[in-house]
């Protein structure tokens, strides 16, 4: 590696050099020094001796062929603005973001007070272990120095981006929303090992390190697809030390799949689940309404597994978590589902896959989406209800859910159907005869006509049996 240093403004940095040369350590260092105005390079420090343990979670890899082969799905697995990691590194349409990536990485290094070579060396010294987090085919074309540079630069960028994003300071840094995409950080093919973040944070003073860790947790919290008024999402506790994620997408999946503690009422509710089969077809929303089952948002709206069924003597409710449906919904769900479906992924239980399948079982027509909107379960900014219904039908096509995820809900619904046949019949009758004013008037007219016929017949029989003269004449004759 050459020790020659050249002062180059950020706008003149060669893209080829950014993509392929480990000497960028020095180009980036000059940028940091310019930002700091004569900051003295920090002395290199020794990297901690504790080796990185080989991971048993799914390796960073390309999306399984089964998903990429689906029509129009491939674009949702590729970054729109910025590449993270080796898989999409160097793609021509992502070159502009490399400049912003370098700018944010420089700010990160400046704020840490550490030297560029010092932080780069931490990654480079551990590259043998970090390579174990990737499937071999996705890093085959990179030598160790180049891969170290990619992980170093991208790691610094992500740490600074999450921090600046939450502080709303990206515009102050000259970075517009179209230059970076929040969703890009949660694509399966756009990941780097979480261990990279830990290595970069290790030598930083405790106070700043804790701020950056909190930024990652906060950035994940605002990405969980729930409305801002949802108190649960605002107060959701995310602890990256406890979850020990493999990468950012894995962290998001763990948060969404988290199981809440059951409430007292939920514990008290009893069903004979063992008497019912594990799999029952879920009823769509129109059938649920016909059975007298109402919909309402679940209390813990940030957790996809927080779907509950509550049945009382006179009413029943299906509680569903609130969900924002917008342009990011499709790529977010597709990448989460693809991650859960990776052949070597034994950490997850297809929680997101099962949630999407559950929603799809409830949505058969646009009117089902309309009900979800009116009940404040869906917050739709995607388009018409028809488009939302088509979205979930498309997402769930050919997916296999985990039957155990919502088995308890399924069993309770089955018990409700069996124990409330009378109420179900009444509800069906109400839907048939009182769904519109004309149907109601026709039903009432028919009932009134039947009643008048009965009354007329009764009076005819009554008057005939109570006339004495008529009876006497009948006996004489």
Long-range contacts (C-beta under 8 A, 24 or more apart in sequence): 1-145, 5-29, 5-30, 6-30, 7-34, 10-99, 10-102, 10-103, 10-106, 11-99, 13-99, 13-102, 15-95, 15-98, 18-98, 18-102, 19-89, 19-90, 19-98, 20-90, 20-146, 21-146, 21-149, 22-145, 22-146, 22-148, 22-149, 24-149, 24-153, 25-116, 25-117, 25-120, 25-149, 25-152, 26-116, 28-102, 28-105, 28-106, 28-109, 28-116, 28-153, 29-109, 29-115, 29-116, 29-117, 31-102, 31-103, 31-106, 32-106, 32-109, 32-110, 32-116, 35-106, 35-107, 35-110, 36-110, 39-110, 41-115, 41-116, 41-117, 42-113, 42-114, 42-115, 42-118, 43-115, 43-118, 44-115, 44-117, 44-118, 44-121, 45-118, 45-203, 47-121, 47-122, 47-125, 47-126, 47-199, 48-202, 51-129, 52-126, 52-129, 52-130, 52-195, 54-129, 54-132, 55-132, 55-133, 55-193, 55-246, 56-346, 57-246, 57-250, 57-345, 57-346, 57-347, 58-246, 58-250, 58-339, 58-342, 58-344, 58-345, 58-346, 58-347, 59-132, 59-133, 59-134, 59-135, 59-344, 60-85, 60-87, 60-133, 60-134, 60-135, 60-138, 60-191, 60-192, 60-193, 60-246, 60-247, 61-134, 61-135, 61-137, 61-138, 61-188, 61-189, 61-342, 62-87, 62-135, 62-137, 62-138, 62-188, 62-189, 63-188, 63-189, 63-335, 63-338, 64-338, 64-341, 64-342, 64-343, 66-341, 67-334, 67-337, 67-338, 67-341, 70-397, 73-334, 76-330, 76-331, 76-334, 76-335, 77-187, 77-188, 77-189, 77-331, 77-334, 77-335, 77-338, 78-187, 78-189, 79-181, 79-184, 79-187, 79-189, 79-190, 80-181, 80-183, 80-184, 81-178, 81-179, 81-180, 81-181, 81-184, 82-157, 82-180, 82-181, 82-184, 83-154, 83-184, 83-190, 84-154, 84-157, 84-158, 84-184, 84-185, 84-190, 84-191, 84-192, 85-150, 85-151, 85-154, 85-189, 85-190, 85-191, 85-192, 86-134, 86-138, 86-139, 86-142, 86-147, 86-150, 87-138, 87-189, 87-190, 88-189, 88-190, 89-150, 96-179, 97-179, 97-180, 100-175, 100-179, 100-180, 101-153, 101-154, 101-157, 102-153, 102-157, 103-173, 103-174, 103-175, 104-156, 104-157, 104-160, 104-161, 104-164, 104-173, 104-175, 105-153, 105-156, 105-157, 105-160, 107-160, 107-164, 107-173, 108-156, 108-157, 108-159, 108-160, 108-163, 109-156, 111-160, 111-208, 112-203, 112-204, 112-208, 113-204, 113-205, 114-203, 114-204, 118-203, 119-152, 119-156, 119-200, 119-203, 120-148, 120-149, 120-152, 122-199, 122-200, 122-202, 122-203, 123-148, 123-151, 123-152, 123-155, 123-196, 123-199, 123-200, 124-148, 124-152, 126-195, 126-199, 127-151, 129-195, 130-193, 130-195, 130-196, 133-193, 133-195, 133-246, 134-193, 151-192, 151-193, 151-196, 152-196, 152-200, 154-192, 154-196, 155-192, 155-196, 155-197, 155-199, 155-200, 156-200, 158-185, 158-192, 158-197, 158-248, 159-197, 159-200, 159-201, 159-212, 159-215, 159-216, 161-185, 162-212, 162-215, 162-216, 162-218, 162-219, 163-211, 163-212, 163-215, 165-219, 166-215, 166-218, 166-219, 166-222, 182-223, 182-328, 183-328, 183-331, 183-332, 185-219, 185-248, 186-223, 186-248, 186-249, 186-252, 186-332, 186-335, 186-336, 187-249, 187-331, 187-335, 188-249, 188-335, 188-338, 188-339, 188-342, 191-247, 191-248, 191-249, 192-247, 193-246, 193-247, 194-240, 194-244, 194-245, 194-246, 194-247, 194-248, 194-250, 194-251, 213-240, 213-241, 216-240, 216-248, 216-251, 220-248, 220-251, 220-252, 220-255, 221-255, 223-252, 223-332, 224-252, 224-255, 224-256, 224-302, 225-323, 225-324, 225-328, 225-329, 225-332, 226-301, 226-302, 226-321, 226-322, 226-323, 226-324, 227-301, 227-322, 227-324, 227-379, 230-301, 230-302, 230-322, 232-299, 232-300, 232-301, 232-302, 232-303, 233-301, 233-302, 236-302, 246-347, 249-335, 249-336, 249-339, 250-339, 250-347, 252-336, 253-336, 253-339, 253-340, 253-348, 253-351, 253-352, 255-302, 256-303, 256-304, 256-336, 256-351, 256-352, 256-355, 257-304, 257-305, 257-348, 257-349, 257-351, 257-352, 258-303, 258-305, 259-303, 259-305, 260-300, 260-303, 260-305, 260-306, 263-299, 265-310, 266-308, 269-310, 269-311, 269-412, 271-408, 271-411, 271-412, 271-415, 272-415, 273-407, 273-408, 273-411, 276-410, 276-411, 276-414, 276-415, 278-403, 278-404, 278-407, 278-410, 279-403, 279-410, 280-410, 280-413, 280-414, 281-361, 282-358, 282-361, 282-362, 282-410, 282-413, 283-361, 283-362, 283-413, 284-361, 284-362, 284-363, 284-364, 284-365, 284-368, 285-362, 285-363, 285-364, 285-367, 285-368, 285-371, 285-372, 286-364, 286-365, 286-367, 286-368, 288-318, 288-362, 289-371, 289-427, 289-431, 290-424, 290-427, 290-428, 290-431, 291-316, 291-416, 291-417, 291-420, 291-423, 291-424, 291-427, 292-316, 292-420, 292-423, 292-424, 292-426, 292-427, 293-317, 293-318, 293-413, 293-416, 294-318, 295-319, 295-320, 295-371, 295-372, 295-375, 295-377, 296-320, 296-375, 296-377, 297-321, 297-322, 297-375, 297-376, 297-377, 298-322, 304-351, 304-352, 304-355, 305-351, 305-355, 305-405, 307-355, 307-358, 307-406, 307-409, 308-409, 309-409, 309-412, 309-413, 309-416, 311-412, 311-415, 311-416, 311-420, 314-423, 316-416, 316-420, 318-409, 318-413, 320-372, 320-377, 321-377, 322-376, 322-377, 322-378, 322-379, 323-377, 323-378, 323-379, 324-379, 324-381, 325-378, 325-379, 325-380, 325-381, 325-382, 325-388, 325-391, 326-380, 326-381, 326-382, 327-382, 329-382, 329-391, 330-391, 330-395, 333-395, 334-395, 337-395, 337-399, 349-402, 349-404, 349-405, 350-400, 350-401, 350-402, 350-405, 351-402, 351-405, 353-399, 353-400, 353-401, 353-402, 354-401, 354-402, 354-405, 354-406, 355-405, 356-392, 356-395, 356-396, 356-399, 357-396, 357-399, 357-401, 358-401, 358-405, 358-406, 359-392, 359-396, 360-392, 360-393, 360-395, 360-396, 363-388, 363-389, 363-392, 363-393, 364-389, 365-389
